[in-house]
Amino acid sequence: MNKLEYKKEILNQAKRKHQSVIDDLRGEINAIRESESDNNADGQADLEEMSQDVMADSRRETIARELDFAQDELNLLNRLVIQEPLHDEVTLGSVVETNKHSFYVSASIEEFEANGKQFFGISTKAPIYEVMKGLKKGDKFEMRNQHYTIKDVY
């Protein structure tokens, strides 16, 4: 597989991973809603149930914010276009292979796999991106007392 095809596969796997996070968040919100409707079905609410409802509302609001953020990040992934020429320096859309980890500069994504290799999705707002932005193959950088050497950028 050439680098262009590989990069497209990395993007596809990043989208799948991010979609699974979104699906999980939606599932959590639905579970909270179902729990609330079960509690309200008996028609009587004691003080403890009311307290649980307030906590559930707060949790649902937190998850809803996470879901909005995740959907924005997926929208960013959907706007990325992989084409020639490939990147020779670290920027949005770059695959960055280092001596320690491989990164995909796109959106904040939990570790995911593409073609048997592990990647971390990093946002352009991430501190590590700020350190590696504009660097090229062979360059070195440090983040949190970890020393990295860029083995490849594309």
N, C-alpha and C positions, 0 to 999 in steps of 0.2 A: 504494500500500500504506500503510495507516495505521500508527501507531507500535506498536500492540498486535500486529498481524500481523508487522511488521518485527522486533519483539523476539522473537517466537516463532521466526522464521526464523533470527535470530542464535543463539538457544539450540540449534536443530537443527543448525546448521553447527558450533557449538562442540562438540556431542556427536560429530558425524562426525569432526572433526579429532582430538579426543581418542581416539576409537576407533581411528583410524589409527595413532596413537602406540602404543597398547596392542598392536595387531596387529604393528607393527614390533618391539616389545620381545619379544613371544612368538616371532616369527620368529628373532630373535637367539638366544634361549635354545634353540630347536630346532636351530639351526645348530651351536651349541656341543655339544649332546648328540650330534648326528650325527657331528661331528668326533671326539668322545671314543670313540664306539662304533667308528668306523673305526680309530682308533689301538689300541683293545683287541682288535680282530678278529684281528690277526696273532699274538697270544699272547705276544709278546716286548715287553718295555718296557725301553728303555735309560734312562739318566739324563736325557737331553734330553727324551724323551717324558714322563717323570714330571714334570719341571719344567713342561712345557707343560700337563700335566693340572692341576697345582696352579694355574697362571695361569688356565686355563679355568674351574676351580671358582670362583676368586675373581671372575672376570668374570661368571660366571653368577649368583653371589650378589648382585653389585652390580646387575645387570639385574633380578633378581627383586625387589629392594627398590624399584627404580624402577617396576617393573610393579605392585607392591602400592600404591605411592603413586598411580600413574596410575589404577588401578581405584577407589581411594577418591575421587579427584577426579571420575571419571565418575559414581560413585554420587551425589555431591553435585549434579552437573548433572542427573541423573535425578530428583532430589527438587525441583528448582526448578520453581515454578509461575508462569506468566506470566498475569496477570489485571489487570483494572482495580481500583483506580486505578493508573496508572503512577507510578513514583517521581518525586519532585520534588527529592530530595537523594540524594547518593551513599551507597549501602548495598549489601548483598549482592543480586545480581540486577539491578543498575542497568546501563544502557547509558550511558556517559559519552563524549560527543563534545567534544573540545578543539580548540584551534587547531593542534595538532601531531599527535595520534593519537586514535583511538577505542578505548575500553576496554569490556570486558564483565566486570563484577565477579562472579566465579563461582569459577573454578578456574584454576590456572596452565596456560595453553594457548598454544602457539606461535601466531604470527600466523596468522589464518585469514580467509576472505572470506565475506561474507554480502551477497547482492544487489549485488555489484560494489564493496563497500566493505571495507577491511581493518580488522580488529580484533585487539587483544591481549587475551587472557583473563588477568585478574589475580585472585589469591587475596586473601581478606581478611587474610592474613598478610603480604602484600607491603608493603614500605615505602611504595610510592606510594599504596597504598590508605589507609594510616594518615594520609598527608598530605591526601588528598582526601575522606576519610570525612566525611559530613555537609554537604559543600559543595553549592551549588546553581548553577543556570544563571547565568552572569555572574560567578561567583566566580573568583578567580585563586589559583594556588599555584605553588610552585617545587619542583623535584626535580632534584638533581644539576646545578645551574646552568642548568636549562631552565625557562623561564617558560611556564606554561600558563594559558589562559583557558578556562573551561568554556562551550562553546557551547550544549550541551543535555544534559539528564539525563532519562531515562525508564526 
